[in-house]
């Protein structure tokens, strides 16, 4: 018996942003590797790329993610 079943039909009210097709989809139409979500509304899913940019900026500017001594990360020269 398979541990995970592939969902071919999404649940109503689940919204995703498809990275491959660059569009909002209701239910998981595309593979998980090609989408962000689920989101509560199509409007929220449409903002997926904006949310990613905002979170990336927050992480890039978060001092907890940087070396305290200002040196290169391990493995970098």
C-alpha atoms as one frame of an Amber mdcrd trajectory, in Angstrom:
protein
   0.000   0.000   0.000   1.356   3.422  -0.918   2.153   5.811   1.895   1.127
   8.851  -0.092  -1.697   9.093  -2.568  -1.367  11.481  -5.460  -4.181  14.005
  -5.364  -5.363  14.639  -8.857  -8.281  16.853  -7.853  -7.912  19.763  -5.477
 -10.203  20.770  -2.692 -12.474  23.719  -3.360 -11.082  26.760  -1.612  -7.418
  25.705  -1.839  -5.509  28.115  -4.033  -2.000  27.711  -5.406   0.401  29.743
  -7.502   1.910  27.642 -10.285   5.543  28.567 -10.943   5.584  26.737 -14.272
   2.477  28.361 -15.757   2.739  31.603 -13.722  -0.929  31.558 -12.792  -3.285
  30.985  -9.879  -4.935  27.565  -9.766  -7.700  26.187  -7.572  -6.601  22.886
  -6.112  -3.270  21.255  -6.898  -3.320  21.002 -10.675   0.472  20.876 -11.041
   3.110  18.895  -9.111   4.163  20.243  -5.704   7.627  21.103  -7.025   6.028
  23.625  -9.380   3.723  25.483  -6.975   3.409  27.593  -3.837   0.471  27.175
  -1.502  -2.136  26.443  -0.427  -3.488  29.936   0.098  -6.897  30.898   1.476
  -7.943  33.003  -1.524  -7.041  33.537  -5.177  -5.934  37.079  -4.308  -3.461
  35.768  -1.732  -2.149  33.175  -4.212  -1.721  35.902  -6.836   0.603  37.699
  -4.385   2.774  34.593  -3.896   5.821  35.995  -5.700   5.551  39.305  -3.808
   5.412  37.398  -0.523   8.505  35.413  -1.528  10.413  38.628  -2.322   9.372
  40.183   1.003  10.401  37.105   2.999  13.720  36.821   1.164  14.504  40.460
   1.982  13.655  39.869   5.644  15.924  36.813   5.777  18.774  38.547   3.946
  18.664  41.384   6.474  18.206  39.189   9.553  21.422  39.307  11.615  20.783
  35.779  12.914  21.601  34.439   9.414  24.978  36.167   9.126  28.369  35.332
  10.615  29.111  37.343  13.733  32.745  37.873  12.740  31.870  39.083   9.223
  33.883  36.277   7.610  32.864  34.054   4.747  30.531  31.174   5.420  32.029
  27.717   5.729  33.195  26.407   2.367  33.464  29.860   0.785  36.771  31.472
  -0.125
